[in-house]
Amino acid sequence: MTARLSDIAAQAGVSEATVSRVLNGKPGVSATTRQSVLAALDVLGYERPVRLRQRSAGLVGLITPELDNPIFPAFAQVIGQALTRQGYTPVLATQTPGGSTEDELTEMLVDRGVAGIIFVSGLHADTSADMQRYEQLRGQGVPFVLINGFSDKVQAPFVSPDDRAAVDLAVTHLGALGHRRIGLALGPKRFVPVQRKIEGFVRAMRERLQTGPTEAEPFIQHSLYTLEGGQAAASALIERGATAIVCASDMMALGAIRAARQRGLDVPRDLSVVGFDDSPLIAFTDPPLTTIRQPVTAMGQAAVRALLEEIGGTPAPHSEFVFHPELVVRGSTASAPKPARIPKPLRTP
């Protein structure tokens, strides 16, 4: 094996340690150097390890955390169509509760020889997750792009909406309607998009409504990105006297409307609700939901372009491409209620 390493190293013009890193799929080797080592293997007649054999030119993996939230099928459709137009076949892999994890799905796609992978709202958005998994993937020579989330520990193109600007749009809209006690319902704090929304909320409350961080903090409620999670978060915020609630997903917003109705409150007369995503069919809810439109089409197409550049050997900058969201005003927001209709805040002993 030592002789083979020395032969390959001499042919590629690199060190034996570098050859070893390439053969074992370790990170820390440039794409150009990796290709030189693989070319040396071919010239010398050595068989490439399975993980380093030529990847299928036709398959691209797409990993989503779920499909229950309509925003993920929306991303899958846009990305799938963009890939198909470029001659690629998308392979959709979705996590399920108690089923396959992101790492297992990634391994499955790599074993099938996909040319690259697009991750939507994956572990890259979780600040408590080990980012080494992505460096290992890069070490295997698999290009990838990450949507919704960011980590400076991962060298890859990221595609995200401007979460801070999104919340600022919502708070500005509600402030113009006379609301001052505005709540924010969102997911667990360890996720990057959540942290950015909080930053945007605190800043918007200070700049738009002259409400300091100490006053804004009690109106931030963490929950789950589900209808039930939105209902629970909204219930807590209504008890604290919120007259309007900005939700981190449309599903959470529908839960907030349910929570209001269970208390005999009318949306938007007694409580205004703003969603996030502008998921398909959300304009047809009762009432039609005011929401922040996530630029899914532009983001999905940008992710595909960045991935194809990586696959083609002309990688896009390993930085974050940030897309500006849009406020879509419908029927779930209205002027702040008169004092007689304002939900009474929870009294604490």
Secondary structure, 3 states (H helix, E strand, C coil): CHHHHHHHHHHHCCCHHHHHHHHCCCCCCCHHHHHHHHHHHHHHCCCCCHHHCCCCCCEEEEEECCCCCCHHHHHHHHHHHHHHHCCCEEEEEECCCCCCCHHHHHHHHHHCCCCEEEEECCHHHECCCCCHHHHHHHHCCCCEEEECCCCCCCCCCEEEECHHHHHHHHHHHHHHCCCCCEEEEECCCCEHHHHHHHHHHHHHHHHHHCCCHHHHHHHEEECCCCHHHHHHHHHHHHHCCCCEEEECCHHHHHHHHHHHHHCCCCCCCCCEEEEEECCCCHHHCCCCCEEEECCHHHHHHHHHHHHHHHHCCCCCCCCEEEECCEEECCCCCCCCCCHHHCCCCCCCC
